[in-house]
């Protein structure tokens, strides 16, 4: 599955294994991930793409804000992830 800014992904390796993150930046083979809790917007986690698992979920709202350089808050990220995860559980 293709990963893009605004994609919801799951970490496959490391201390954050099996946690959900939102992709906020992509550089070559790396992605920058935030969850609004452990990994804040001002200090995203840099992770190789091979160490994440893409999901079919995508936040258009977050992607739009990132592309338009709108200042994101940790609450925005948390709410977006929670909204997607709650839909997935239902």
Jmol script that loads the backbone (N, CA, C; Angstrom):
load data "model"
ATOM      1  N   UNK A   1       0.834  -1.184   0.000  1.00  0.00           N
ATOM      2  CA  UNK A   1       0.000   0.000   0.000  1.00  0.00           C
ATOM      3  C   UNK A   1       0.885   1.255   0.000  1.00  0.00           C
ATOM      4  N   UNK A   2       0.470   2.244  -0.716  1.00  0.00           N
ATOM      5  CA  UNK A   2       1.219   3.481  -0.833  1.00  0.00           C
ATOM      6  C   UNK A   2       0.993   4.369   0.389  1.00  0.00           C
ATOM      7  N   UNK A   3       2.072   4.933   0.898  1.00  0.00           N
ATOM      8  CA  UNK A   3       1.996   5.830   2.045  1.00  0.00           C
ATOM      9  C   UNK A   3       2.144   7.262   1.546  1.00  0.00           C
ATOM     10  N   UNK A   4       1.282   8.145   2.043  1.00  0.00           N
ATOM     11  CA  UNK A   4       1.379   9.557   1.689  1.00  0.00           C
ATOM     12  C   UNK A   4       1.117  10.394   2.939  1.00  0.00           C
ATOM     13  N   UNK A   5       1.333  11.679   2.820  1.00  0.00           N
ATOM     14  CA  UNK A   5       1.069  12.568   3.950  1.00  0.00           C
ATOM     15  C   UNK A   5      -0.415  12.490   4.285  1.00  0.00           C
ATOM     16  N   UNK A   6      -0.695  12.250   5.562  1.00  0.00           N
ATOM     17  CA  UNK A   6      -2.075  12.096   6.012  1.00  0.00           C
ATOM     18  C   UNK A   6      -2.491  10.648   6.183  1.00  0.00           C
ATOM     19  N   UNK A   7      -1.621   9.711   5.801  1.00  0.00           N
ATOM     20  CA  UNK A   7      -1.934   8.285   5.941  1.00  0.00           C
ATOM     21  C   UNK A   7      -1.816   7.855   7.399  1.00  0.00           C
ATOM     22  N   UNK A   8      -2.682   6.941   7.797  1.00  0.00           N
ATOM     23  CA  UNK A   8      -2.589   6.317   9.105  1.00  0.00           C
ATOM     24  C   UNK A   8      -1.766   5.052   8.933  1.00  0.00           C
ATOM     25  N   UNK A   9      -0.724   4.915   9.747  1.00  0.00           N
ATOM     26  CA  UNK A   9       0.166   3.760   9.658  1.00  0.00           C
ATOM     27  C   UNK A   9       0.335   3.133  11.036  1.00  0.00           C
ATOM     28  N   UNK A  10       0.854   1.907  11.026  1.00  0.00           N
ATOM     29  CA  UNK A  10       1.153   1.196  12.263  1.00  0.00           C
ATOM     30  C   UNK A  10       2.644   0.898  12.271  1.00  0.00           C
ATOM     31  N   UNK A  11       3.281   1.156  13.399  1.00  0.00           N
ATOM     32  CA  UNK A  11       4.697   0.863  13.540  1.00  0.00           C
ATOM     33  C   UNK A  11       4.902  -0.641  13.663  1.00  0.00           C
ATOM     34  N   UNK A  12       5.855  -1.191  12.900  1.00  0.00           N
ATOM     35  CA  UNK A  12       6.130  -2.628  12.947  1.00  0.00           C
ATOM     36  C   UNK A  12       7.322  -2.969  13.829  1.00  0.00           C
ATOM     37  N   UNK A  13       8.175  -1.981  14.131  1.00  0.00           N
ATOM     38  CA  UNK A  13       9.391  -2.237  14.893  1.00  0.00           C
ATOM     39  C   UNK A  13       9.626  -1.151  15.938  1.00  0.00           C
ATOM     40  N   UNK A  14      10.409  -1.501  16.951  1.00  0.00           N
ATOM     41  CA  UNK A  14      10.822  -0.523  17.953  1.00  0.00           C
ATOM     42  C   UNK A  14       9.909  -0.508  19.164  1.00  0.00           C
ATOM     43  N   UNK A  15      10.184   0.429  20.063  1.00  0.00           N
ATOM     44  CA  UNK A  15       9.393   0.551  21.290  1.00  0.00           C
ATOM     45  C   UNK A  15       7.946   0.938  21.010  1.00  0.00           C
ATOM     46  N   UNK A  16       7.723   1.558  19.864  1.00  0.00           N
ATOM     47  CA  UNK A  16       6.379   2.004  19.509  1.00  0.00           C
ATOM     48  C   UNK A  16       5.635   0.981  18.650  1.00  0.00           C
ATOM     49  N   UNK A  17       6.105  -0.259  18.653  1.00  0.00           N
ATOM     50  CA  UNK A  17       5.506  -1.319  17.836  1.00  0.00           C
ATOM     51  C   UNK A  17       4.005  -1.424  18.102  1.00  0.00           C
ATOM     52  N   UNK A  18       3.229  -1.598  17.017  1.00  0.00           N
ATOM     53  CA  UNK A  18       1.773  -1.760  17.042  1.00  0.00           C
ATOM     54  C   UNK A  18       0.997  -0.496  17.407  1.00  0.00           C
ATOM     55  N   UNK A  19       1.647   0.650  17.419  1.00  0.00           N
ATOM     56  CA  UNK A  19       0.951   1.912  17.691  1.00  0.00           C
ATOM     57  C   UNK A  19       0.607   2.604  16.378  1.00  0.00           C
ATOM     58  N   UNK A  20      -0.484   3.373  16.412  1.00  0.00           N
ATOM     59  CA  UNK A  20      -0.934   4.127  15.245  1.00  0.00           C
ATOM     60  C   UNK A  20      -0.246   5.487  15.197  1.00  0.00           C
ATOM     61  N   UNK A  21       0.101   5.896  13.996  1.00  0.00           N
ATOM     62  CA  UNK A  21       0.700   7.206  13.764  1.00  0.00           C
ATOM     63  C   UNK A  21       0.132   7.799  12.486  1.00  0.00           C
ATOM     64  N   UNK A  22       0.240   9.112  12.383  1.00  0.00           N
ATOM     65  CA  UNK A  22      -0.148   9.825  11.178  1.00  0.00           C
ATOM     66  C   UNK A  22       1.129  10.309  10.493  1.00  0.00           C
ATOM     67  N   UNK A  23       1.225  10.113   9.196  1.00  0.00           N
ATOM     68  CA  UNK A  23       2.401  10.556   8.430  1.00  0.00           C
ATOM     69  C   UNK A  23       2.271  12.056   8.192  1.00  0.00           C
ATOM     70  N   UNK A  24       3.297  12.807   8.642  1.00  0.00           N
ATOM     71  CA  UNK A  24       3.260  14.259   8.477  1.00  0.00           C
ATOM     72  C   UNK A  24       4.299  14.776   7.486  1.00  0.00           C
ATOM     73  N   UNK A  25       5.258  13.899   7.113  1.00  0.00           N
ATOM     74  CA  UNK A  25       6.295  14.315   6.162  1.00  0.00           C
ATOM     75  C   UNK A  25       6.926  13.060   5.574  1.00  0.00           C
ATOM     76  N   UNK A  26       7.370  13.160   4.328  1.00  0.00           N
ATOM     77  CA  UNK A  26       8.050  12.046   3.667  1.00  0.00           C
ATOM     78  C   UNK A  26       9.323  12.570   3.013  1.00  0.00           C
ATOM     79  N   UNK A  27      10.434  11.874   3.269  1.00  0.00           N
ATOM     80  CA  UNK A  27      11.724  12.208   2.648  1.00  0.00           C
ATOM     81  C   UNK A  27      12.400  10.914   2.225  1.00  0.00           C
ATOM     82  N   UNK A  28      12.548  10.701   0.946  1.00  0.00           N
ATOM     83  CA  UNK A  28      13.206   9.506   0.403  1.00  0.00           C
ATOM     84  C   UNK A  28      12.613   8.235   1.001  1.00  0.00           C
ATOM     85  N   UNK A  29      13.429   7.460   1.728  1.00  0.00           N
ATOM     86  CA  UNK A  29      12.968   6.197   2.327  1.00  0.00           C
ATOM     87  C   UNK A  29      12.429   6.381   3.738  1.00  0.00           C
ATOM     88  N   UNK A  30      12.343   7.612   4.196  1.00  0.00           N
ATOM     89  CA  UNK A  30      11.911   7.879   5.570  1.00  0.00           C
ATOM     90  C   UNK A  30      10.557   8.585   5.604  1.00  0.00           C
ATOM     91  N   UNK A  31       9.836   8.329   6.679  1.00  0.00           N
ATOM     92  CA  UNK A  31       8.596   9.050   6.959  1.00  0.00           C
ATOM     93  C   UNK A  31       8.722   9.662   8.345  1.00  0.00           C
ATOM     94  N   UNK A  32       8.012  10.734   8.568  1.00  0.00           N
ATOM     95  CA  UNK A  32       7.980  11.386   9.868  1.00  0.00           C
ATOM     96  C   UNK A  32       6.586  11.187  10.430  1.00  0.00           C
ATOM     97  N   UNK A  33       6.529  10.639  11.646  1.00  0.00           N
ATOM     98  CA  UNK A  33       5.272  10.205  12.236  1.00  0.00           C
ATOM     99  C   UNK A  33       4.947  10.960  13.513  1.00  0.00           C
ATOM    100  N   UNK A  34       3.665  11.241  13.702  1.00  0.00           N
ATOM    101  CA  UNK A  34       3.171  11.874  14.928  1.00  0.00           C
ATOM    102  C   UNK A  34       1.963  11.114  15.429  1.00  0.00           C
ATOM    103  N   UNK A  35       1.806  11.099  16.746  1.00  0.00           N
ATOM    104  CA  UNK A  35       0.579  10.557  17.329  1.00  0.00           C
ATOM    105  C   UNK A  35      -0.084  11.568  18.256  1.00  0.00           C
ATOM    106  N   UNK A  36       0.561  12.709  18.463  1.00  0.00           N
ATOM    107  CA  UNK A  36      -0.005  13.750  19.306  1.00  0.00           C
ATOM    108  C   UNK A  36       0.147  13.475  20.784  1.00  0.00           C
ATOM    109  N   UNK A  37       0.716  12.332  21.137  1.00  0.00           N
ATOM    110  CA  UNK A  37       0.871  11.962  22.541  1.00  0.00           C
ATOM    111  C   UNK A  37       2.359  11.752  22.851  1.00  0.00           C
ATOM    112  N   UNK A  38       2.881  10.601  22.483  1.00  0.00           N
ATOM    113  CA  UNK A  38       4.304  10.317  22.710  1.00  0.00           C
ATOM    114  C   UNK A  38       5.175  11.051  21.691  1.00  0.00           C
ATOM    115  N   UNK A  39       4.688  11.130  20.470  1.00  0.00           N
ATOM    116  CA  UNK A  39       5.402  11.834  19.413  1.00  0.00           C
ATOM    117  C   UNK A  39       4.608  13.063  19.022  1.00  0.00           C
ATOM    118  N   UNK A  40       5.086  14.199  19.482  1.00  0.00           N
ATOM    119  CA  UNK A  40       4.392  15.470  19.285  1.00  0.00           C
ATOM    120  C   UNK A  40       4.649  16.026  17.883  1.00  0.00           C
ATOM    121  N   UNK A  41       3.845  17.000  17.517  1.00  0.00           N
ATOM    122  CA  UNK A  41       3.950  17.641  16.208  1.00  0.00           C
ATOM    123  C   UNK A  41       5.309  18.311  16.026  1.00  0.00           C
ATOM    124  N   UNK A  42       5.847  18.901  17.087  1.00  0.00           N
ATOM    125  CA  UNK A  42       7.120  19.612  16.970  1.00  0.00           C
ATOM    126  C   UNK A  42       8.333  18.689  17.017  1.00  0.00           C
ATOM    127  N   UNK A  43       8.130  17.380  17.258  1.00  0.00           N
ATOM    128  CA  UNK A  43       9.231  16.420  17.285  1.00  0.00           C
ATOM    129  C   UNK A  43       8.777  15.070  16.730  1.00  0.00           C
ATOM    130  N   UNK A  44       8.480  15.017  15.424  1.00  0.00           N
ATOM    131  CA  UNK A  44       7.983  13.758  14.851  1.00  0.00           C
ATOM    132  C   UNK A  44       9.050  12.672  14.820  1.00  0.00           C
ATOM    133  N   UNK A  45       8.606  11.438  14.816  1.00  0.00           N
ATOM    134  CA  UNK A  45       9.485  10.271  14.771  1.00  0.00           C
ATOM    135  C   UNK A  45       9.908  10.012  13.332  1.00  0.00           C
ATOM    136  N   UNK A  46      11.221   9.935  13.101  1.00  0.00           N
ATOM    137  CA  UNK A  46      11.741   9.611  11.784  1.00  0.00           C
ATOM    138  C   UNK A  46      11.893   8.091  11.727  1.00  0.00           C
ATOM    139  N   UNK A  47      11.263   7.464  10.741  1.00  0.00           N
ATOM    140  CA  UNK A  47      11.265   6.015  10.664  1.00  0.00           C
ATOM    141  C   UNK A  47      11.366   5.587   9.205  1.00  0.00           C
ATOM    142  N   UNK A  48      12.094   4.503   8.965  1.00  0.00           N
ATOM    143  CA  UNK A  48      12.182   3.977   7.609  1.00  0.00           C
ATOM    144  C   UNK A  48      10.826   3.423   7.188  1.00  0.00           C
ATOM    145  N   UNK A  49      10.504   3.590   5.919  1.00  0.00           N
ATOM    146  CA  UNK A  49       9.208   3.128   5.424  1.00  0.00           C
ATOM    147  C   UNK A  49       9.038   1.628   5.571  1.00  0.00           C
ATOM    148  N   UNK A  50      10.128   0.880   5.531  1.00  0.00           N
ATOM    149  CA  UNK A  50      10.007  -0.569   5.667  1.00  0.00           C
ATOM    150  C   UNK A  50       9.636  -0.978   7.097  1.00  0.00           C
ATOM    151  N   UNK A  51       9.706  -0.048   8.054  1.00  0.00           N
ATOM    152  CA  UNK A  51       9.373  -0.342   9.444  1.00  0.00           C
ATOM    153  C   UNK A  51       7.968   0.096   9.833  1.00  0.00           C
ATOM    154  N   UNK A  52       7.175   0.441   8.835  1.00  0.00           N
ATOM    155  CA  UNK A  52       5.773   0.791   9.111  1.00  0.00           C
ATOM    156  C   UNK A  52       4.863  -0.050   8.232  1.00  0.00           C
ATOM    157  N   UNK A  53       3.651  -0.202   8.690  1.00  0.00           N
ATOM    158  CA  UNK A  53       2.639  -0.914   7.913  1.00  0.00           C
ATOM    159  C   UNK A  53       1.549   0.081   7.556  1.00  0.00           C
ATOM    160  N   UNK A  54       1.332   0.247   6.281  1.00  0.00           N
ATOM    161  CA  UNK A  54       0.287   1.166   5.820  1.00  0.00           C
ATOM    162  C   UNK A  54      -1.088   0.563   6.102  1.00  0.00           C
ATOM    163  N   UNK A  55      -2.039   1.415   6.380  1.00  0.00           N
ATOM    164  CA  UNK A  55      -3.430   0.986   6.505  1.00  0.00           C
ATOM    165  C   UNK A  55      -4.195   1.589   5.333  1.00  0.00           C
ATOM    166  N   UNK A  56      -5.434   1.225   5.213  1.00  0.00           N
ATOM    167  CA  UNK A  56      -6.247   1.778   4.123  1.00  0.00           C
ATOM    168  C   UNK A  56      -6.842   3.136   4.492  1.00  0.00           C
ATOM    169  N   UNK A  57      -6.504   3.630   5.674  1.00  0.00           N
ATOM    170  CA  UNK A  57      -7.108   4.867   6.172  1.00  0.00           C
ATOM    171  C   UNK A  57      -6.233   6.078   5.903  1.00  0.00           C
ATOM    172  N   UNK A  58      -6.899   7.186   5.669  1.00  0.00           N
ATOM    173  CA  UNK A  58      -6.246   8.422   5.260  1.00  0.00           C
ATOM    174  C   UNK A  58      -7.066   9.589   5.794  1.00  0.00           C
ATOM    175  N   UNK A  59      -6.405  10.589   6.345  1.00  0.00           N
ATOM    176  CA  UNK A  59      -7.092  11.774   6.841  1.00  0.00           C
ATOM    177  C   UNK A  59      -6.925  12.909   5.840  1.00  0.00           C
ATOM    178  N   UNK A  60      -7.961  13.142   5.065  1.00  0.00           N
ATOM    179  CA  UNK A  60      -7.910  14.223   4.068  1.00  0.00           C
ATOM    180  C   UNK A  60      -7.741  15.580   4.745  1.00  0.00           C
ATOM    181  N   UNK A  61      -8.398  15.746   5.884  1.00  0.00           N
ATOM    182  CA  UNK A  61      -8.334  17.012   6.614  1.00  0.00           C
ATOM    183  C   UNK A  61      -6.893  17.318   7.052  1.00  0.00           C
ATOM    184  N   UNK A  62      -6.224  16.339   7.624  1.00  0.00           N
ATOM    185  CA  UNK A  62      -4.836  16.531   8.072  1.00  0.00           C
ATOM    186  C   UNK A  62      -3.903  16.755   6.878  1.00  0.00           C
ATOM    187  N   UNK A  63      -4.088  15.990   5.819  1.00  0.00           N
ATOM    188  CA  UNK A  63      -3.251  16.149   4.626  1.00  0.00           C
ATOM    189  C   UNK A  63      -3.405  17.561   4.051  1.00  0.00           C
ATOM    190  N   UNK A  64      -4.622  18.035   4.003  1.00  0.00           N
ATOM    191  CA  UNK A  64      -4.881  19.378   3.475  1.00  0.00           C
ATOM    192  C   UNK A  64      -4.192  20.439   4.339  1.00  0.00           C
ATOM    193  N   UNK A  65      -4.322  20.296   5.662  1.00  0.00           N
ATOM    194  CA  UNK A  65      -3.693  21.261   6.574  1.00  0.00           C
ATOM    195  C   UNK A  65      -2.172  21.254   6.420  1.00  0.00           C
ATOM    196  N   UNK A  66      -1.580  20.070   6.289  1.00  0.00           N
ATOM    197  CA  UNK A  66      -0.127  19.963   6.157  1.00  0.00           C
ATOM    198  C   UNK A  66       0.336  20.598   4.849  1.00  0.00           C
ATOM    199  N   UNK A  67      -0.359  20.300   3.755  1.00  0.00           N
ATOM    200  CA  UNK A  67       0.021  20.862   2.450  1.00  0.00           C
ATOM    201  C   UNK A  67      -0.150  22.372   2.406  1.00  0.00           C
ATOM    202  N   UNK A  68      -1.099  22.889   3.180  1.00  0.00           N
ATOM    203  CA  UNK A  68      -1.335  24.334   3.209  1.00  0.00           C
ATOM    204  C   UNK A  68      -0.525  25.025   4.294  1.00  0.00           C
ATOM    205  N   UNK A  69       0.373  24.281   4.951  1.00  0.00           N
ATOM    206  CA  UNK A  69       1.233  24.806   6.023  1.00  0.00           C
ATOM    207  C   UNK A  69       0.450  25.419   7.171  1.00  0.00           C
ATOM    208  N   UNK A  70      -0.700  24.846   7.472  1.00  0.00           N
ATOM    209  CA  UNK A  70      -1.491  25.273   8.628  1.00  0.00           C
ATOM    210  C   UNK A  70      -0.856  24.665   9.869  1.00  0.00           C
ATOM    211  N   UNK A  71      -0.740  25.435  10.923  1.00  0.00           N
ATOM    212  CA  UNK A  71      -0.132  24.948  12.166  1.00  0.00           C
ATOM    213  C   UNK A  71      -1.022  23.875  12.781  1.00  0.00           C
ATOM    214  N   UNK A  72      -0.461  22.671  12.914  1.00  0.00           N
ATOM    215  CA  UNK A  72      -1.189  21.565  13.528  1.00  0.00           C
ATOM    216  C   UNK A  72      -0.948  21.552  15.023  1.00  0.00           C
ATOM    217  N   UNK A  73      -1.934  21.082  15.757  1.00  0.00           N
ATOM    218  CA  UNK A  73      -1.761  20.899  17.187  1.00  0.00           C
ATOM    219  C   UNK A  73      -1.750  19.403  17.480  1.00  0.00           C
ATOM    220  N   UNK A  74      -1.223  19.063  18.633  1.00  0.00           N
ATOM    221  CA  UNK A  74      -1.215  17.664  19.044  1.00  0.00           C
ATOM    222  C   UNK A  74      -2.640  17.144  19.193  1.00  0.00           C
ATOM    223  N   UNK A  75      -3.546  18.013  19.609  1.00  0.00           N
ATOM    224  CA  UNK A  75      -4.953  17.632  19.749  1.00  0.00           C
ATOM    225  C   UNK A  75      -5.540  17.273  18.383  1.00  0.00           C
ATOM    226  N   UNK A  76      -5.184  18.036  17.335  1.00  0.00           N
ATOM    227  CA  UNK A  76      -5.651  17.733  15.972  1.00  0.00           C
ATOM    228  C   UNK A  76      -5.234  16.320  15.565  1.00  0.00           C
ATOM    229  N   UNK A  77      -3.976  16.006  15.813  1.00  0.00           N
ATOM    230  CA  UNK A  77      -3.439  14.695  15.446  1.00  0.00           C
ATOM    231  C   UNK A  77      -4.142  13.584  16.225  1.00  0.00           C
ATOM    232  N   UNK A  78      -4.237  13.754  17.545  1.00  0.00           N
ATOM    233  CA  UNK A  78      -4.900  12.741  18.389  1.00  0.00           C
ATOM    234  C   UNK A  78      -6.335  12.508  17.955  1.00  0.00           C
ATOM    235  N   UNK A  79      -7.061  13.597  17.750  1.00  0.00           N
ATOM    236  CA  UNK A  79      -8.472  13.488  17.359  1.00  0.00           C
ATOM    237  C   UNK A  79      -8.622  12.770  16.017  1.00  0.00           C
ATOM    238  N   UNK A  80      -7.745  13.091  15.086  1.00  0.00           N
ATOM    239  CA  UNK A  80      -7.803  12.473  13.771  1.00  0.00           C
ATOM    240  C   UNK A  80      -7.544  10.967  13.863  1.00  0.00           C
ATOM    241  N   UNK A  81      -6.519  10.582  14.612  1.00  0.00           N
ATOM    242  CA  UNK A  81      -6.211   9.160  14.783  1.00  0.00           C
ATOM    243  C   UNK A  81      -7.356   8.445  15.489  1.00  0.00           C
ATOM    244  N   UNK A  82      -7.861   9.036  16.570  1.00  0.00           N
ATOM    245  CA  UNK A  82      -8.961   8.414  17.314  1.00  0.00           C
ATOM    246  C   UNK A  82     -10.218   8.249  16.461  1.00  0.00           C
ATOM    247  N   UNK A  83     -10.498   9.246  15.651  1.00  0.00           N
ATOM    248  CA  UNK A  83     -11.677   9.179  14.773  1.00  0.00           C
ATOM    249  C   UNK A  83     -11.549   8.006  13.792  1.00  0.00           C
ATOM    250  N   UNK A  84     -10.381   7.861  13.197  1.00  0.00           N
ATOM    251  CA  UNK A  84     -10.154   6.786  12.233  1.00  0.00           C
ATOM    252  C   UNK A  84     -10.179   5.418  12.915  1.00  0.00           C
ATOM    253  N   UNK A  85      -9.499   5.310  14.046  1.00  0.00           N
ATOM    254  CA  UNK A  85      -9.424   4.032  14.754  1.00  0.00           C
ATOM    255  C   UNK A  85     -10.804   3.613  15.250  1.00  0.00           C
ATOM    256  N   UNK A  86     -11.592   4.566  15.730  1.00  0.00           N
ATOM    257  CA  UNK A  86     -12.954   4.232  16.202  1.00  0.00           C
ATOM    258  C   UNK A  86     -13.819   3.745  15.047  1.00  0.00           C
ATOM    259  N   UNK A  87     -13.669   4.315  13.866  1.00  0.00           N
ATOM    260  CA  UNK A  87     -14.422   3.837  12.688  1.00  0.00           C
ATOM    261  C   UNK A  87     -14.014   2.428  12.335  1.00  0.00           C
ATOM    262  N   UNK A  88     -12.701   2.145  12.454  1.00  0.00           N
ATOM    263  CA  UNK A  88     -12.178   0.825  12.106  1.00  0.00           C
ATOM    264  C   UNK A  88     -12.730  -0.243  13.047  1.00  0.00           C
ATOM    265  N   UNK A  89     -12.887   0.070  14.303  1.00  0.00           N
ATOM    266  CA  UNK A  89     -13.378  -0.891  15.289  1.00  0.00           C
ATOM    267  C   UNK A  89     -14.844  -1.223  15.041  1.00  0.00           C
ATOM    268  N   UNK A  90     -15.613  -0.248  14.575  1.00  0.00           N
ATOM    269  CA  UNK A  90     -17.062  -0.456  14.354  1.00  0.00           C
ATOM    270  C   UNK A  90     -17.337  -1.343  13.217  1.00  0.00           C
TER     271      UNK A  90
END
end "model"
wireframe off; spacefill off
backbone 0.3
color backbone group
